[in-house]
Amino acid sequence: MGNHDWAMYLGYAGALLFGIYLVTKLIKIQTRSIEGLTSSANAVPVSEKLKAVTKVNTVEKDNLHLQKYLATYQDILSTVEENAAISQLNIVMNSSDGIPSGKDMDTYLQMDKFRTSLKDLDDYLDTMGAGSAASGMFGKMTGGGSSKKKATSKSWF
């Protein structure tokens, strides 16, 4: 074996030692990360977290005056939902064959998701008004006891 061979083997040994060193460091980092995620000295009990979130919700409800403006909020949702439905109809009517495609289809589907979220929000408002005459926008009575019935909003497809 010549000097060149010893240098090559020495290089292999150095690379092997560096690889082992690197792997052990990575294992230590991962172990510390996992331990940090599972045990914390200043962890807040779940019951305290629930109290904190409940308090935030109460403050936000009070700021919105949900009970006072419930019917107004539902009327706003109804109007916005109607606007989204009209936008969807325009997309269908403006497509050459009545079937949106490409960017128009993306917009149509986004509007559909938006309308779904509006309906979910209205369902939430219904729970806030349970026991009152105001009960929602999608084919239900609104207006705090008014006998005027809102138009039922239906999907175009």
N, C-alpha and C positions, 0 to 999 in steps of 0.2 A: 504494500500500500504506500502510495506516495503522499506528499504533503497535501496535494489537491484533494485526495480521497478523505483525509482526516478533516479537512475544512468543510467538506460537504456533509459528513456525518455530524460534525459539530453544529452545523447550520440546522440539520434536521432535529437534533436534540434540543437546540434553542427554540425552534419553532414549536416542538412538542411541549416543552415547558411553558412557553408563552400561551399556547392553546389551553393547557390545563389551568393556568393562572386565570385566564379570561373566563373560562367556564365556571370556576369557583366564585369569581366575583359576581357573575350574573346570577348564580344561584343565591348568593347572599342578598343581593339587591331584591330579587323576587321574594325571598323569605321575609325580608323586612317590610316590603310593600304589602304582602298578604297579612302579616301580623298587624300592621298599621290599620288595615281595613277592618279587621275582625275585633280588635281590642283597642279601646281608646280610654285614656284616663278621665277625659272630660266628656264622655258620652252622655247624651241627654236621654232620659227614659222616654219610652214611647208615649206614655200617658201625658208627659209634659209637652211633647211635640203636638199631640192632639189638642191640648188646651191652647197652645200658641196659634195653631191654624184656625181653630174655632174662633179665637179672639179676633184674628185678622178678618175672617169672614163676617163676623158681627159688625165690625167697624165699617167694612165696605158696604154691607147692606144698609147700615144707618146712613152712610154718605149718599147712597143712591135713593134713599127714601122709597124703597121697593113697594111697601104697602100703599103709600100715598099715590105713587105714579105708576102702579102696576098696569092699569088699563092703557095708559099712554105708552108705556114701554111695549106692550103687546101690539098696539096700533102701529108703532114704528116698525116693529118686526114684520108685521103683516105687509106694510107698504114696501119695505126692503125686499121681502120675499117675492112680492108681486113684480117688482122691478127685475129681479133675477130671472123669474119665469119668462117675462117679456123678452129679456136679453137672449134667453135660450131659444125662444120662438124665432126671434130675428135671425139667429145663427142658422136655424134649420131652413127658414124661408129664403135666406140669402145664398144658400148652397145651391149649386147648379142642379143637382138631382134630388135634393131634399135630404141628403145624408151628409152631414158635416164630415170633413176629413182634415188631416194635418193639424194646423194651428187652430182652425175653427173647432175641431173635435176636442182638442186640449182645453180650449176656452169653455166649451159646452160642459165638459166633465168637471172643470173647476167650479163652474156655476152650480152644477148639481151637488158637489160637495158643500159648497157655501149654503145652498138651500137646506141641505140636511143638517148642517150646524145651526141654522136659524130655527129649524123645527125642534132640535134638541134644546136650544135655549128657550124656546117657547114652552116646551114640556117642563123645564125647570121653573119657569115663571108660573106655570099652572100649579106646581107644588107650593109655591109661595102664596098663591091666592086661594088655596084649598079652603073652602068654607066661605069664600066671598063669591059674589056673582061673576066677577071677571075670571074667565077660565080659558082663554087662549085665542089663537088666531085662525087655526086651520079648520074651519067649519064649525067653530064653537061660538058661544056667546061671549061678547066683550063689552066693555064700556061701563062696567060697574053697575050692572043690573038693567042695562038698556035692553029693550026687546028687539032691537035691530040686529039681524043676523049677518055676520061677515060672509063674504063670498068664499066658497070652498076653493082652495088652491089645489090643483091636481098637476101631476107630472105630465109633461107633453108626450112622453113615451111610456 
